[in-house]
Amino acid sequence: MNKKTTIIALLSSLFLMLAMVLVNLIVTATHHNKTVWATSTVKSSYENINIKTKEAHEKRYDIAIQYPVFQQASLNKKIEQYVKQKESGFLKEVGKTDRKMRNEQPASLRLTFELVPDSSGIYSVLFNEKTYITAEKNRILNETFIVDTAAGLLAKAPDLFINPQKASTALHTPVSINQAGLYVKNGEMVFFSDRKKHEGSVPLRKAVPFLKKEWRDQLAAETEPQVEPAGKTSRKIALTFDDGPNPQSTKAILATLKKHHARATFFMLGSRVEQYPELADQVVQEGHEIGNHSFSHRNLTALDKQGIEEEIRRTASAVEAAAGVSPLTVRPPYGATNDSVNEVIGAKPLLWTIDTMDWKSHNPKAICGIVEKETKDGSIVLMHDIHQTTAQSLDEIVSFLQKEGYELVTVSEL
């Protein structure tokens, strides 16, 4: 019995010694691989924004990172998540690289940033990443976040837009929005690739309808009014079409507008957009504006506030789903409005100054005659793209207006 007890005691001691050795190896390895950081935080030149610096100098690698620190914890959490991804990705690459190749020169990660401020608490944070793993594995990348400090929002380029793909083609962006970075400055959205800091720009006023609502309202305040070049004056007129889209007449109208390089506004019914989404998309892709004309063409003044909101909301949702753009102007059916309608819209509705009476006459000559007689600078012409006779009159109307020196624009550009 004593012999058996002695053997058990010896085995227990051996296992304990092996366990201690194993733990020591783990601790040593963990200590060896642990990155030791030196950190500091200083004030930036912008109010309520600090700059945090993290540095690590190890035998195998050097890391130097700078990023902004805002007052909002939610913003800082997202920025720190981004930084952590960069750190862990870099360390993973270093760990997979052959030791002999690493010994030639320590790997390095440099992450710096630039702040581009705009008014109303909007900042663009431009990160520049320089990574060296080996002579064959190194890169320079540019990435950007748009930050709304007032609302605590942060997003990359694709997350700003209702439908990035549709916005890219309609706005003719120099880089696909899904692959682009961007920053906002002086009323422009500046687009760049991951390697180049500037590929081209789009006026912010053109991009606003394509933005998600949480960004649209704030960035709309950044837009600058259009200014005519010195010495140049132009007369402008807006052609508007209600009640569509319609497969036959809307397509014919679009063909005529394209022929004359003219632009127009289509006040669409949500119910018809749901029926013909491809037409709504075509209108936007060809450079025209879509306005909200309610969902079912009901007299909004006969509805309560909830009913009015439903008519406007359903139409906006239908247009966003079909064309990746939000209708920012509203024209109530029949032009009928009151305080309740105006309150829901948020502004006075966009009506017209010339009624062609195309819905009544169905006569191309009569329609043209009204336009030719009543048009003046700043006119808003009411027509309906559900009538073939309206489509038939358009070529003569546009030819006359352009001959008279009018520029045909959307209502938002008027």
Backbone hydrogen bonds in HBPLUS format (Angstrom, degrees):
<---DONOR---> <-ACCEPTOR-->    atom                        ^
c    i                          cat <-CA-CA->   ^        H-A-AA   ^      H-
h    n   atom  resd res      DA  || num        DHA   H-A  angle D-A-AA Bond
n    s   type  num  typ     dist DA aas  dist angle  dist       angle   num
A0005-THR N   A0001-MET O   3.00 MM   4  6.24 156.0  2.06 146.0 152.7     1
A0006-THR N   A0002-ASN O   2.92 MM   4  6.13 151.1  2.01 143.6 151.3     2
A0007-ILE N   A0003-LYS O   3.02 MM   4  6.33 155.8  2.08 148.0 153.8     3
A0008-ILE N   A0004-LYS O   3.06 MM   4  6.32 162.6  2.09 150.7 154.9     4
A0009-ALA N   A0005-THR O   2.99 MM   4  6.18 155.3  2.05 145.2 152.1     5
A0010-LEU N   A0006-THR O   2.93 MM   4  6.20 153.4  2.00 147.1 154.1     6
A0011-LEU N   A0007-ILE O   2.90 MM   4  6.16 162.9  1.93 153.5 158.0     7
A0012-SER N   A0008-ILE O   2.88 MM   4  6.05 155.5  1.94 146.0 153.2     8
A0013-SER N   A0009-ALA O   2.97 MM   4  6.17 155.0  2.03 143.3 149.9     9
A0014-LEU N   A0010-LEU O   2.90 MM   4  6.16 153.0  1.97 146.4 154.2    10
A0015-PHE N   A0011-LEU O   2.89 MM   4  6.14 165.8  1.91 154.0 157.0    11
A0016-LEU N   A0012-SER O   2.91 MM   4  6.08 155.1  1.98 145.2 152.6    12
A0017-MET N   A0013-SER O   2.89 MM   4  6.10 153.9  1.96 145.7 152.6    13
A0018-LEU N   A0014-LEU O   2.91 MM   4  6.18 161.5  1.94 152.9 157.9    14
A0019-ALA N   A0015-PHE O   2.88 MM   4  6.05 154.9  1.95 145.5 152.7    15
A0020-MET N   A0016-LEU O   2.97 MM   4  6.21 152.3  2.05 143.6 150.8    16
A0021-VAL N   A0017-MET O   2.99 MM   4  6.27 154.2  2.05 147.0 154.0    17
A0022-LEU N   A0018-LEU O   2.89 MM   4  6.14 160.2  1.93 149.3 154.8    18
A0023-VAL N   A0019-ALA O   2.88 MM   4  6.11 164.4  1.91 151.0 155.0    19
A0024-ASN N   A0020-MET O   2.93 MM   4  6.07 157.1  1.98 143.6 150.3    20
A0025-LEU N   A0021-VAL O   2.89 MM   4  6.19 151.7  1.97 148.0 155.7    21
A0026-ILE N   A0022-LEU O   2.96 MM   4  6.25 157.5  2.01 151.1 157.2    22
A0027-VAL N   A0023-VAL O   2.86 MM   4  6.11 165.4  1.89 154.9 158.7    23
A0028-THR N   A0024-ASN O   2.86 MM   4  5.98 159.4  1.90 145.2 151.5    24
A0029-ALA N   A0025-LEU O   2.83 MM   4  5.99 160.9  1.87 147.2 152.8    25
A0030-THR N   A0026-ILE O   2.79 MM   4  5.96 160.3  1.83 149.6 155.8    26
A0031-HIS N   A0027-VAL O   2.83 MM   4  5.98 161.0  1.86 148.0 153.7    27
A0032-HIS N   A0028-THR O   2.83 MM   4  6.00 149.7  1.93 143.0 152.2    28
A0033-ASN N   A0029-ALA O   2.96 MM   4  6.17 150.0  2.05 148.4 155.2    29
A0034-LYS N   A0030-THR O   2.97 MM   4  5.94 126.1  2.27 143.8 156.7    30
A0038-ALA N   A0055-GLU O   2.81 MM  17  5.20 152.9  1.88 150.4 159.3    31
A0055-GLU N   A0038-ALA O   2.90 MM  17  5.20 150.8  1.99 144.1 153.6    32
A0040-SER N   A0053-THR O   3.00 MM  13  5.32 145.8  2.12 145.5 152.4    33
A0053-THR N   A0040-SER O   2.81 MM  13  5.32 166.5  1.83 162.0 165.3    34
A0042-VAL N   A0051-ILE O   2.95 MM   9  5.34 160.1  1.99 147.0 151.6    35
A0051-ILE N   A0042-VAL O   2.71 MM   9  5.34 165.0  1.73 163.8 168.2    36
A0044-SER N   A0049-ILE O   3.08 MM   5  5.85 152.0  2.16 150.1 149.1    37
A0049-ILE N   A0046-TYR O   3.29 MM   3  5.75 146.7  2.40 139.5 133.7    38
A0050-ASN N   A0069-VAL O   2.90 MM  19  4.94 167.2  1.92 147.4 149.2    39
A0069-VAL N   A0050-ASN O   2.83 MM  19  4.94 154.1  1.89 137.9 138.1    40
A0052-LYS N   A0067-TYR O   2.94 MM  15  5.54 173.8  1.95 168.6 166.6    41
A0067-TYR N   A0052-LYS O   3.06 MM  15  5.54 151.0  2.15 148.5 157.4    42
A0054-LYS N   A0065-ILE O   2.81 MM  11  5.13 160.2  1.85 150.6 156.3    43
A0065-ILE N   A0054-LYS O   2.80 MM  11  5.13 164.9  1.83 157.8 162.3    44
A0056-ALA N   A0063-ILE O   2.88 MM   7  5.05 155.0  1.94 144.3 147.1    45
A0063-ILE N   A0056-ALA O   2.82 MM   7  5.05 158.8  1.87 153.9 158.0    46
A0058-GLU N   A0061-TYR O   2.85 MM   3  5.22 159.8  1.89 174.9 177.9    47
A0107-ALA N   A0060-ARG O   3.03 MM  47  6.37 148.1  2.14 153.1 143.0    48
A0062-ASP N   A0107-ALA O   2.83 MM  45  6.33 144.9  1.95 144.4 154.9    49
A0109-LEU N   A0062-ASP O   2.95 MM  47  6.46 145.4  2.07 150.6 161.5    50
A0064-ALA N   A0109-LEU O   2.92 MM  45  6.31 158.6  1.96 163.6 170.7    51
A0111-LEU N   A0064-ALA O   2.95 MM  47  6.41 162.8  1.98 156.2 161.6    52
A0066-GLN N   A0111-LEU O   2.79 MM  45  6.09 149.5  1.88 160.8 171.2    53
A0076-ASN N   A0072-GLN O   3.19 MM   4  6.52 164.6  2.22 152.5 156.7    54
A0077-LYS N   A0073-ALA O   2.93 MM   4  6.10 151.8  2.01 149.6 156.7    55
A0078-LYS N   A0074-SER O   3.39 MM   4  6.61 156.4  2.45 139.8 144.3    56
A0079-ILE N   A0075-LEU O   3.03 MM   4  6.34 161.4  2.07 154.5 160.0    57
A0080-GLU N   A0076-ASN O   2.87 MM   4  5.98 163.0  1.90 150.1 154.9    58
A0081-GLN N   A0077-LYS O   2.98 MM   4  6.17 147.0  2.09 140.8 149.7    59
A0082-TYR N   A0078-LYS O   3.11 MM   4  6.36 154.3  2.18 144.0 150.2    60
A0083-VAL N   A0079-ILE O   2.98 MM   4  6.34 156.9  2.04 149.4 155.8    61
A0084-LYS N   A0080-GLU O   2.86 MM   4  6.05 160.2  1.90 149.0 154.3    62
A0085-GLN N   A0081-GLN O   3.03 MM   4  6.25 152.5  2.11 144.9 151.7    63
A0086-LYS N   A0082-TYR O   3.16 MM   4  6.50 152.1  2.24 144.8 152.0    64
A0087-GLU N   A0083-VAL O   2.94 MM   4  6.28 159.2  1.98 153.1 158.9    65
A0088-SER N   A0084-LYS O   2.88 MM   4  6.05 178.1  1.88 160.1 159.5    66
A0089-GLY N   A0085-GLN O   2.94 MM   4  5.87 156.3  2.00 141.6 149.0    67
A0090-PHE N   A0086-LYS O   3.05 MM   4  6.11 156.5  2.11 143.4 149.5    68
A0091-LEU N   A0087-GLU O   2.96 MM   4  6.24 167.8  1.97 158.9 161.7    69
A0092-LYS N   A0088-SER O   2.93 MM   4  6.01 148.7  2.03 142.4 151.0    70
A0093-GLU N   A0089-GLY O   3.09 MM   4  6.31 154.9  2.16 142.4 148.6    71
A0094-VAL N   A0090-PHE O   2.94 MM   4  6.27 158.5  1.98 152.6 159.0    72
A0095-GLY N   A0091-LEU O   2.95 MM   4  6.11 157.7  2.00 142.8 148.7    73
A0096-LYS N   A0092-LYS O   3.16 MM   4  6.40 135.8  2.36 140.7 151.4    74
A0096-LYS N   A0093-GLU O   3.19 MM   3  5.24 132.5  2.43  96.2 108.6    75
A0097-THR N   A0094-VAL O   3.17 MM   3  5.28 152.0  2.26 103.5 111.9    76
A0102-ARG N   A0098-ASP O   3.07 MM   4  6.39 149.6  2.17 148.5 157.9    77
A0103-ASN N   A0099-ARG O   2.93 MM   4  6.14 145.8  2.05 149.3 158.1    78
A0108-SER N   A0132-TYR O   2.80 MM  24  5.09 157.4  1.85 142.8 149.5    79
A0132-TYR N   A0108-SER O   2.84 MM  24  5.09 167.9  1.86 152.7 154.4    80
A0110-ARG N   A0130-LYS O   2.89 MM  20  5.09 154.5  1.96 146.4 154.2    81
A0130-LYS N   A0110-ARG O   2.86 MM  20  5.09 160.5  1.90 149.8 156.1    82
A0112-THR N   A0128-ASN O   3.04 MM  16  5.34 163.5  2.07 151.6 152.3    83
A0128-ASN N   A0112-THR O   2.84 MM  16  5.34 164.1  1.87 146.2 149.0    84
A0114-GLU N   A0126-LEU O   2.85 MM  12  5.04 137.6  2.03 129.1 142.8    85
A0126-LEU N   A0114-GLU O   2.85 MM  12  5.04 169.9  1.86 160.7 158.9    86
A0116-VAL N   A0124-SER O   2.84 MM   8  4.96 159.2  1.88 149.1 154.7    87
A0124-SER N   A0116-VAL O   2.88 MM   8  4.96 157.7  1.93 136.3 143.9    88
A0118-ASP N   A0122-ILE O   2.82 MM   4  5.27 147.9  1.93 175.5 165.4    89
A0122-ILE N   A0119-SER O   3.42 MM   3  6.08 160.3  2.46 117.8 122.1    90
A0149-THR N   A0121-GLY O   3.01 MM  28  5.35 161.1  2.04 159.9 154.0    91
A0123-TYR N   A0147-VAL O   2.87 MM  24  5.09 161.5  1.90 148.3 154.5    92
A0147-VAL N   A0123-TYR O   2.72 MM  24  5.09 170.7  1.73 166.6 167.6    93
A0125-VAL N   A0145-PHE O   2.79 MM  20  5.19 171.4  1.80 161.5 164.2    94
A0145-PHE N   A0125-VAL O   3.03 MM  20  5.19 152.4  2.11 137.6 145.8    95
A0127-PHE N   A0143-GLU O   2.67 MM  16  5.18 153.1  1.74 166.9 172.6    96
A0143-GLU N   A0127-PHE O   3.00 MM  16  5.18 160.6  2.03 142.1 148.3    97
A0129-GLU N   A0141-LEU O   2.80 MM  12  5.06 169.3  1.81 154.1 157.7    98
A0141-LEU N   A0129-GLU O   2.87 MM  12  5.06 156.8  1.92 143.1 150.9    99
A0131-THR N   A0139-ARG O   2.91 MM   8  5.30 163.7  1.94 152.4 157.8   100
A0139-ARG N   A0131-THR O   2.87 MM   8  5.30 152.9  1.94 146.0 153.6   101
A0133-ILE N   A0137-LYS O   2.80 MM   4  5.33 158.7  1.85 166.1 173.5   102
A0134-THR N   A0137-LYS O   3.21 MM   3  4.88 158.2  2.26 119.8 126.4   103
A0137-LYS N   A0134-THR O   3.05 MM   3  4.88 135.0  2.26  94.3 107.4   104
A0142-ASN N   A0194-ASP O   2.63 MM  52  4.74 133.4  1.84 124.9 138.6   105
A0146-ILE N   A0155-ALA O   2.81 MM   9  5.40 168.7  1.83 161.1 162.6   106
A0155-ALA N   A0146-ILE O   3.03 MM   9  5.40 150.5  2.12 144.2 153.4   107
A0148-ASP N   A0153-LEU O   2.85 MM   5  4.99 166.8  1.87 142.5 146.7   108
A0152-GLY N   A0148-ASP O   2.79 MM   4  5.65 123.4  2.12 144.0 160.5   109
A0153-LEU N   A0148-ASP O   3.07 MM   5  4.99 144.2  2.20 138.1 141.7   110
A0159-ASP N   A0156-LYS O   3.05 MM   3  5.58 127.6  2.34 115.0 128.3   111
A0160-LEU N   A0157-ALA O   3.10 MM   3  5.60 166.1  2.12 119.0 123.4   112
A0161-PHE N   A0158-PRO O   3.33 MM   3  5.82 152.9  2.41 110.8 117.0   113
A0212-LYS N   A0160-LEU O   2.85 MM  52  5.92 165.7  1.87 150.4 151.7   114
A0162-ILE N   A0210-PHE O   2.91 MM  48  5.92 168.0  1.93 158.3 160.3   115
A0167-ALA N   A0163-ASN O   2.96 MM   4  6.14 162.6  1.99 161.4 167.2   116
A0168-SER N   A0164-PRO O   2.89 MM   4  6.02 151.9  1.97 144.7 151.9   117
A0169-THR N   A0165-GLN O   3.29 MM   4  6.62 161.9  2.32 151.2 153.5   118
A0170-ALA N   A0166-LYS O   3.01 MM   4  6.13 164.5  2.04 151.4 156.3   119
A0171-LEU N   A0167-ALA O   2.90 MM   4  5.79 159.2  1.95 148.3 153.6   120
A0172-HIS N   A0168-SER O   2.97 MM   4  5.70 116.4  2.39 131.4 145.4   121
A0173-THR N   A0168-SER O   3.17 MM   5  5.27 154.0  2.25 140.5 147.7   122
A0179-GLN N   A0176-SER O   2.91 MM   3  5.42 148.3  2.01 113.7 123.2   123
A0180-ALA N   A0176-SER O   2.96 MM   4  5.90 108.0  2.50 142.2 160.1   124
A0180-ALA N   A0177-ILE O   3.24 MM   3  4.81 157.7  2.29  95.5 102.2   125
A0181-GLY N   A0192-PHE O   2.90 MM  11  5.29 164.5  1.92 158.2 161.8   126
A0192-PHE N   A0181-GLY O   2.96 MM  11  5.29 155.4  2.02 141.6 141.8   127
A0183-TYR N   A0190-VAL O   2.97 MM   7  5.33 143.5  2.10 138.7 150.2   128
A0190-VAL N   A0183-TYR O   2.83 MM   7  5.33 169.4  1.85 170.5 167.5   129
A0185-LYS N   A0188-GLU O   2.99 MM   3  5.37 161.9  2.02 150.8 156.7   130
A0188-GLU N   A0185-LYS O   2.97 MM   3  5.37 146.1  2.09 112.2 122.6   131
A0204-LEU N   A0187-GLY O   2.94 MM  17  5.39 172.8  1.94 134.2 135.2   132
A0189-MET N   A0202-VAL O   2.83 MM  13  5.23 169.6  1.84 156.0 159.6   133
A0202-VAL N   A0189-MET O   2.92 MM  13  5.23 149.3  2.02 139.8 149.5   134
A0191-PHE N   A0200-GLY O   2.77 MM   9  5.54 161.3  1.81 164.6 171.2   135
A0199-GLU N   A0191-PHE O   2.77 MM   8  5.67 160.5  1.81 160.1 154.5   136
A0206-LYS N   A0203-PRO O   3.00 MM   3  5.55 138.9  2.18 112.2 122.6   137
A0207-ALA N   A0204-LEU O   3.02 MM   3  5.02 122.7  2.36  96.3 111.5   138
A0208-VAL N   A0204-LEU O   3.00 MM   4  6.12 141.3  2.15 156.3 165.4   139
A0210-PHE N   A0207-ALA O   2.92 MM   3  5.57 147.4  2.03 124.2 133.7   140
A0211-LEU N   A0208-VAL O   3.07 MM   3  5.39 166.3  2.09 117.2 121.6   141
A0326-SER N   A0209-PRO O   2.79 MM 117  5.23 162.4  1.82 144.2 149.8   142
A0215-TRP N   A0212-LYS O   2.96 MM   3  5.58 144.8  2.09 117.2 127.2   143
A0216-ARG N   A0212-LYS O   2.74 MM   4  5.77 154.8  1.80 154.4 161.8   144
A0217-ASP N   A0213-LYS O   3.33 MM   4  6.20 172.3  2.33 152.1 150.1   145
A0219-LEU N   A0215-TRP O   2.92 MM   4  5.99 172.1  1.92 162.2 164.8   146
A0220-ALA N   A0216-ARG O   2.82 MM   4  5.71 142.8  1.96 148.8 157.3   147
A0221-ALA N   A0218-GLN O   3.21 MM   3  5.65 142.4  2.36 104.9 114.1   148
A0222-GLU N   A0219-LEU O   2.89 MM   3  5.10 149.1  1.99 103.8 113.9   149
A0223-THR N   A0220-ALA O   3.26 MM   3  5.49 156.9  2.32 104.3 110.8   150
A0232-LYS N   A0229-PRO O   2.93 MM   3  5.47 157.0  1.98 140.8 141.1   151
A0407-GLU N   A0235-ARG O   2.70 MM 172  6.07 157.2  1.75 153.5 161.0   152
A0378-GLY N   A0236-LYS O   2.72 MM 142  5.51 166.9  1.74 168.6 167.8   153
A0237-ILE N   A0407-GLU O   3.01 MM 170  6.25 152.0  2.09 160.0 158.7   154
A0409-VAL N   A0237-ILE O   3.03 MM 172  6.20 158.4  2.08 151.7 158.4   155
A0238-ALA N   A0379-SER O   2.97 MM 141  6.35 170.5  1.98 163.5 166.3   156
A0381-VAL N   A0238-ALA O   2.85 MM 143  6.20 165.7  1.87 167.4 172.2   157
A0265-THR N   A0239-LEU O   3.04 MM  26  6.43 163.1  2.07 159.2 164.7   158
A0240-THR N   A0381-VAL O   2.90 MM 141  5.78 147.1  2.01 154.6 162.4   159
A0383-MET N   A0240-THR O   2.93 MM 143  5.98 133.5  2.15 140.9 155.2   160
A0241-PHE N   A0265-THR O   2.90 MM  24  6.40 147.4  2.01 152.2 162.6   161
A0267-PHE N   A0241-PHE O   2.76 MM  26  5.93 143.5  1.89 144.1 156.3   162
A0242-ASP N   A0383-MET O   2.87 MM 141  6.30 155.1  1.93 136.8 141.0   163
A0385-ASP N   A0242-ASP O   3.26 MM 143  6.15 137.1  2.46 138.7 149.9   164
A0269-LEU N   A0244-GLY O   3.07 MM  25  6.23 163.2  2.10 175.1 171.5   165
A0250-THR N   A0246-ASN O   3.04 MM   4  5.15 141.5  2.19 131.8 143.3   166
A0252-ALA N   A0248-GLN O   3.13 MM   4  6.38 154.7  2.19 147.3 154.7   167
A0253-ILE N   A0249-SER O   2.91 MM   4  6.13 155.8  1.97 149.1 155.5   168
A0254-LEU N   A0250-THR O   2.93 MM   4  6.16 159.7  1.97 150.3 155.7   169
A0255-ALA N   A0251-LYS O   3.02 MM   4  6.25 152.8  2.10 144.5 151.5   170
A0256-THR N   A0252-ALA O   3.12 MM   4  6.41 153.5  2.20 145.5 151.8   171
A0257-LEU N   A0253-ILE O   2.98 MM   4  6.25 163.3  2.01 154.8 159.2   172
A0258-LYS N   A0254-LEU O   2.95 MM   4  6.12 157.9  2.00 148.1 154.1   173
A0259-LYS N   A0255-ALA O   3.01 MM   4  6.18 153.2  2.09 141.4 148.8   174
A0260-HIS N   A0256-THR O   3.19 MM   4  6.49 146.5  2.31 146.0 153.6   175
A0262-ALA N   A0257-LEU O   2.93 MM   5  4.95 168.4  1.94 146.8 148.3   176
A0261-HIS N   A0258-LYS O   3.18 MM   3  4.92 159.0  2.23  99.3 105.7   177
A0263-ARG N   A0408-LEU O   3.38 MM 145  5.65 154.6  2.45 120.2 124.5   178
A0289-GLU N   A0264-ALA O   3.11 MM  25  6.50 166.3  2.13 154.6 158.2   179
A0266-PHE N   A0289-GLU O   2.82 MM  23  6.22 163.9  1.85 158.2 160.4   180
A0291-GLY N   A0266-PHE O   2.80 MM  25  5.82 164.5  1.82 128.7 133.0   181
A0268-MET N   A0291-GLY O   2.98 MM  23  6.16 144.0  2.11 152.2 145.1   182
A0293-HIS N   A0268-MET O   2.97 MM  25  5.18 145.8  2.09 156.3 145.7   183
A0272-ARG N   A0269-LEU O   3.09 MM   3  5.41 126.4  2.39 104.5 117.5   184
A0273-VAL N   A0269-LEU O   2.99 MM   4  6.31 146.2  2.11 150.2 160.9   185
A0270-GLY N   A0294-SER O   3.00 MM  24  6.27 155.8  2.06 129.6 137.3   186
A0274-GLU N   A0270-GLY O   3.00 MM   4  6.24 156.3  2.06 149.9 155.0   187
A0271-SER N   A0295-PHE O   3.10 MM  24  5.32 156.3  2.16 131.7 132.9   188
A0275-GLN N   A0271-SER O   3.30 MM   4  6.47 136.9  2.50 126.6 137.5   189
A0276-TYR N   A0272-ARG O   2.81 MM   4  6.01 147.2  1.92 144.8 153.2   190
A0279-LEU N   A0276-TYR O   3.13 MM   3  5.61 139.6  2.30 110.4 120.5   191
A0281-ASP N   A0277-PRO O   3.03 MM   4  6.32 160.0  2.08 152.1 157.6   192
A0282-GLN N   A0278-GLU O   2.99 MM   4  6.15 149.6  2.09 135.0 143.3   193
A0283-VAL N   A0279-LEU O   2.96 MM   4  6.24 157.4  2.01 151.3 156.3   194
A0284-VAL N   A0280-ALA O   3.28 MM   4  6.61 160.2  2.32 148.5 152.1   195
A0285-GLN N   A0281-ASP O   2.90 MM   4  6.11 167.9  1.91 156.2 160.1   196
A0286-GLU N   A0282-GLN O   3.00 MM   4  6.07 138.4  2.18 146.2 155.1   197
A0288-HIS N   A0283-VAL O   3.12 MM   5  5.58 157.1  2.17 158.8 154.9   198
A0287-GLY N   A0284-VAL O   2.94 MM   3  5.28 159.1  1.99 116.2 118.0   199
A0292-ASN N   A0329-THR O   2.78 MM  37  6.10 173.8  1.79 158.9 159.3   200
A0331-ARG N   A0292-ASN O   2.87 MM  39  6.18 163.8  1.90 163.0 166.1   201
A0302-ALA N   A0299-ASN O   3.05 MM   3  5.71 160.4  2.09 117.4 123.6   202
A0303-LEU N   A0300-LEU O   3.12 MM   3  5.31 165.6  2.15 109.9 113.6   203
A0307-GLY N   A0304-ASP O   3.05 MM   3  5.25 116.0  2.48 100.9 116.3   204
A0308-ILE N   A0304-ASP O   2.97 MM   4  6.31 156.0  2.03 157.6 164.9   205
A0309-GLU N   A0305-LYS O   2.96 MM   4  6.17 166.8  1.98 152.3 155.8   206
A0310-GLU N   A0306-GLN O   3.01 MM   4  6.20 151.9  2.09 143.4 150.9   207
A0311-GLU N   A0307-GLY O   3.12 MM   4  6.37 156.5  2.18 145.4 150.6   208
A0312-ILE N   A0308-ILE O   3.09 MM   4  6.38 161.3  2.13 155.6 160.3   209
A0313-ARG N   A0309-GLU O   2.78 MM   4  5.84 165.0  1.81 151.9 157.1   210
A0314-ARG N   A0310-GLU O   2.97 MM   4  5.88 168.6  1.98 146.7 150.3   211
A0316-ALA N   A0312-ILE O   3.05 MM   4  6.29 164.1  2.08 151.6 156.1   212
A0317-SER N   A0313-ARG O   2.94 MM   4  6.17 162.1  1.97 155.2 159.9   213
A0318-ALA N   A0314-ARG O   3.02 MM   4  6.17 153.3  2.09 140.9 148.0   214
A0319-VAL N   A0315-THR O   2.97 MM   4  6.22 162.3  2.01 157.0 160.9   215
A0320-GLU N   A0316-ALA O   2.93 MM   4  6.10 161.7  1.96 150.7 156.1   216
A0321-ALA N   A0317-SER O   2.98 MM   4  6.12 159.0  2.03 146.0 151.5   217
A0322-ALA N   A0318-ALA O   3.02 MM   4  6.16 150.6  2.11 142.7 150.7   218
A0323-ALA N   A0319-VAL O   2.80 MM   4  5.73 170.3  1.81 156.6 159.5   219
A0324-GLY N   A0320-GLU O   2.90 MM   4  4.55 141.0  2.05 121.2 127.4   220
A0350-LEU N   A0330-VAL O   2.88 MM  20  5.93 166.9  1.89 161.3 163.1   221
A0335-GLY N   A0332-PRO O   2.94 MM   3  5.12 152.9  2.01 131.4 132.9   222
A0336-ALA N   A0333-PRO O   3.20 MM   3  6.27 170.2  2.21 127.7 128.8   223
A0342-ASN N   A0338-ASN O   2.93 MM   4  6.16 168.6  1.94 160.2 163.6   224
A0343-GLU N   A0339-ASP O   2.87 MM   4  5.99 148.8  1.97 144.2 152.8   225
A0344-VAL N   A0340-SER O   3.10 MM   4  6.35 158.9  2.15 147.7 152.0   226
A0345-ILE N   A0341-VAL O   2.96 MM   4  6.18 165.7  1.98 154.9 159.3   227
A0346-GLY N   A0342-ASN O   2.81 MM   4  5.84 145.8  1.92 139.9 149.9   228
A0353-THR N   A0380-ILE O   2.92 MM  27  5.19 163.8  1.95 136.9 142.3   229
A0354-ILE N   A0380-ILE O   3.05 MM  26  6.14 152.8  2.13 159.1 152.2   230
A0382-LEU N   A0354-ILE O   2.78 MM  28  6.00 165.9  1.80 172.1 176.1   231
A0356-THR N   A0382-LEU O   3.37 MM  26  6.08 166.6  2.39 148.8 152.7   232
A0360-LYS N   A0357-MET O   3.00 MM   3  5.38 148.5  2.10 107.8 117.3   233
A0361-SER N   A0357-MET O   3.01 MM   4  6.28 171.3  2.01 168.4 169.1   234
A0362-HIS N   A0358-ASP O   3.21 MM   4  5.32 148.6  2.31 123.2 132.5   235
A0366-ALA N   A0363-ASN O   3.06 MM   3  5.33 115.6  2.49 106.1 121.3   236
A0367-ILE N   A0363-ASN O   2.96 MM   4  6.21 161.2  2.00 161.9 168.1   237
A0368-CYS N   A0364-PRO O   3.00 MM   4  6.18 166.7  2.01 150.3 153.4   238
A0369-GLY N   A0365-LYS O   2.96 MM   4  6.11 155.7  2.02 144.2 151.4   239
A0370-ILE N   A0366-ALA O   3.16 MM   4  6.42 153.5  2.23 148.8 153.3   240
A0371-VAL N   A0367-ILE O   3.30 MM   4  6.62 164.8  2.32 151.7 155.2   241
A0372-GLU N   A0368-CYS O   2.93 MM   4  6.12 170.6  1.94 161.0 163.6   242
A0373-LYS N   A0369-GLY O   3.03 MM   4  6.04 146.9  2.14 140.7 149.4   243
A0374-GLU N   A0370-ILE O   2.98 MM   4  6.00 160.8  2.02 153.0 157.1   244
A0375-THR N   A0371-VAL O   3.07 MM   4  5.56 147.4  2.18 149.0 151.7   245
A0379-SER N   A0376-LYS O   3.05 MM   3  5.64 148.5  2.15 149.0 145.7   246
A0390-THR N   A0387-HIS O   3.23 MM   3  5.38 132.7  2.47  97.6 109.2   247
A0391-ALA N   A0387-HIS O   3.36 MM   4  6.78 157.0  2.42 143.7 149.0   248
A0392-GLN N   A0388-GLN O   2.93 MM   4  6.24 149.4  2.03 145.8 154.8   249
A0393-SER N   A0389-THR O   3.13 MM   4  6.30 133.4  2.35 134.0 144.6   250
A0393-SER N   A0390-THR O   3.12 MM   3  5.17 132.1  2.36  96.7 109.5   251
A0394-LEU N   A0391-ALA O   3.34 MM   3  5.40 146.6  2.46  99.3 108.2   252
A0397-ILE N   A0393-SER O   3.20 MM   4  6.41 159.0  2.25 150.1 156.5   253
A0398-VAL N   A0394-LEU O   2.87 MM   4  6.03 175.5  1.87 164.8 164.0   254
A0399-SER N   A0395-ASP O   3.04 MM   4  6.09 161.2  2.07 144.1 150.0   255
A0400-PHE N   A0396-GLU O   3.01 MM   4  6.11 160.5  2.04 146.4 151.4   256
A0401-LEU N   A0397-ILE O   2.99 MM   4  6.26 168.5  2.00 155.2 157.9   257
A0402-GLN N   A0398-VAL O   2.95 MM   4  6.09 169.3  1.97 156.4 159.1   258
A0403-LYS N   A0399-SER O   3.01 MM   4  6.06 151.2  2.10 141.8 150.2   259
A0404-GLU N   A0400-PHE O   2.98 MM   4  6.23 140.7  2.14 144.6 155.6   260
A0404-GLU N   A0401-LEU O   3.17 MM   3  5.08 123.9  2.50  91.2 105.4   261
A0406-TYR N   A0401-LEU O   2.98 MM   5  5.41 164.6  2.00 152.5 148.1   262
A0405-GLY N   A0402-GLN O   3.04 MM   3  5.00 156.1  2.10 100.1 107.1   263
A0413-GLU N   A0410-THR O   3.04 MM   3  5.28 141.9  2.18 103.5 114.6   264
A0414-LEU N   A0411-VAL O   3.28 MM   3  5.11 150.6  2.38  95.0 103.5   265
